[in-house]
Structures are given as C-alpha cells and as structure tokens.
Amino acid sequence: MHLQRTRLTWIYPTLLTLGLAQPVTAVEITDHLDLGGAIRGRLDYDPDRDISKFSFDTVFLTADYHSDTWIAAAKYRFYGDAYPFQYTDKVGDIAFAEYAWVGYRFTPEQQLQVGQSAVPFGLAPYFGSTFFETLGNVIGLEDTQDIGFKYLAKHADWDLQGAYYPIPAEQGRGTSRGGRTYGTSVASADTYVVDGSDNHESNILVGRLARHYQAGDWSGEVGASLLSSTLENQDTGRDGQRRAAALHATAQRGAWGFQAQAARQQMSPKNPGDNRLVSFGSFDGTFNVAAKGNLYVADVSYSVPGQYGWLSGIKLYANYSLFDKDPRAFQDSQRFIAGTSFSVGPLWVALEWLHGKNDPYIGGSSYTQSLGAGGTNQWENQLYSNIGYYF
C-alpha cells in the first residue's frame, strides 16, 4: 500500500512564504489576528504506470498573530480519502501540524520563537523555486520543523538564526509508525521497510548565518549553516550522531533569479544492523536514507512581468538536485524539475514536469530504498499540477 505510492502531497509550500506568486488572502479577525487556509486539488499524470488522476489534495488552516512585541503562527493540514491516500476512509485520517509557535520581539530586528518552527538551514525558506521541492526535502534538510527555541536577528546586511530543538516535530494522525509529520525527519521505520531502523533524534542544534549583498544590478545573499543532533537507537540503546553543513548563494538581476547550494550530511547511527542507512519519514510513510552523502542544488527562474487578463504572477523555473552517496555500492539519487507557477483569477496553479532517478517520489522507483541503496536506477517521468484556492 505504501511502498510504491507517489508522495506528491508534500509538494505544498505555504503560500505565505514561498516566492512563487501565490495570493495571500487571510481574513483579518482583529487588528492583530489573521485567519486563513486553502483548499487544493491535484493532477497526477504518469502513463508508464497508467496514472491519470485529478483529485483532492489537502485542506489546511492557518492563524497568525502579530503585535509590536508578541507574535504567533500556526498551520494544520488535513489529508485522506484521495490519491495517494486512497487507503484511508475520510479527509482527516491523515493530519498534522506544520508549525505552531509563539514568539516575542525584543526589537524589530530580534525575536525569539518557542514551539514547533521551521529549522533554519540552507537556502530559505526552500531550496529553490519548485513546488515539489528538491531531494533536500526527503533527506531531512529542506522545509523541516522541530520543537524548541529559535532566535532570529538582523543587523545591517547580516542575518543570523540559531535554534535548539530538544525534540523533533510532534507526530500527528495516520497509519505509519513514524511518518506522521509534515517535514521529513529521522523516524521509526514501518515493518515494510527492509533494513529499516528505529532512531529517535534529540538535542538538535542549528545555526544559519547569511549576508545580503548588492553589486551593481545584482543582489542576493551568501551564507553557511550547521546542524548537529543525537540519534538514540531504540533497539541497541546506544547514541549515534547526525551532522550536516551547507554553503549557499542566491543572485537576482531583474526578472532572473539564481540559487545554488552544496551540503554535506553525515550520520553515525548505532543500529543493530546496517549503519549505512537511517530511516526517515513523513506524510504517513517511512523509507531509508544513506547515512552519508553530499547534496547539490542549482536553480534558475524567470518572473514574467505584467498581467494578461486573469493570468498574472507567471514564473518559469528549472531546478536540479543530486544526492551523492558515500558508499560505492549505493546508486546516487537525482531530481530535475521544470515548471511554472501563476495565478488565474482567485486560483493559484503550479505545473511541473518531474524527472528523477532513484527518487522515491517520481515514477515507479523503490519508495523505501531509492534514497538508500537505490531503486530502479533509471530516469522516471511524471507530470504534476497543484491548483489551490486560498482564503
């Protein structure tokens, strides 16, 4: 049921922060409180697997509180009763919080957030322009959330974010043993995962430092990130480690945008079995990830100026990501996405061609092993579209 499903529902990035051209139409309840959300549908087309579906995607609700000193934000998502979660009976059988935190502004440039918040690592808020996101997402580095404390500060051209998360994101509703979350994180493997492991991540320390620049017609930022955590294996009772580091850069000139990142993830688990693998999970599923490897991301985009009748906010983009695994016997994973996003009246649309090799969420490659030892080791293709009404 889970092994070969196409996990397209995690191509979700929140419209309030993603730099793609989505409308923001939250309802102002008071001068300080806004409520909003979205209803989304999705189109999946993969002729090689005889998949041609237009179905319900998700409903999510958001709340945002803002004053001169106190701030807060929350977002909760509901899935189920539609592809690829057709094995559930109703919407809400799979549900989880994306984020939920309360913050305090010391100054307009400094704040502290407490709760479940986005982990500040690498290109922010996402590793590129795509709606589907990059391989960084499925190895637990992009668009992830944990529970703890995050400090944010800006000074002149410098941007600093530091966080301590004692525990990972809260598990929501679903059928998976350890994948009932929005962001991908270290998880207790389900029984269908061959060579799966049971590690709990804790004491997660993250730091991100970036500097904004202006050079003639060009602007952007360069930055570095570090992550460290403890991996407690529930079978052996022994502690391993997770380490990650990244360098990133962005550049913008007029309508053109460029992003690049190189990251290293190195995990040393204390599994009873294969220490070359660590099980991760999200969106009601778990799978293996190579414990050691390098991630490379490159992204180019072009924002089309003007409005054409009901059509506006057109953005064209292409993104490539590579997960280069250390073990020679493991097959590297690659993902290339070419797409566009735009608004049509009250609707926001993303349309993307997905091209992946040893990618658990593109084509028919192995869901549980593609990011580990490898899957079909051939290029797979799909067409995906997400259509949303945001309120």
Beta strands, then each sheet from edge to edge (+ up, - down):
strand 1: 27-28
strand 2: 33-46
strand 3: 51-66
strand 4: 70-79
strand 5: 94-107
strand 6: 110-118
strand 7: 145-155
strand 8: 158-168
strand 9: 185-186
strand 10: 199-215
strand 11: 218-233
strand 12: 239-253
strand 13: 256-268
strand 14: 277-282
strand 15: 285-290
strand 16: 292-303
strand 17: 311-325
strand 18: 333-344
strand 19: 347-357
strand 20: 379-390
sheet 1: 1+ 2- 3+ 4- 5+ 6- 7+ 8- 10+ 11- 12+ 13- 16+ 17- 18+ 19- 20+
sheet 2: 9+ 14- 15+
end
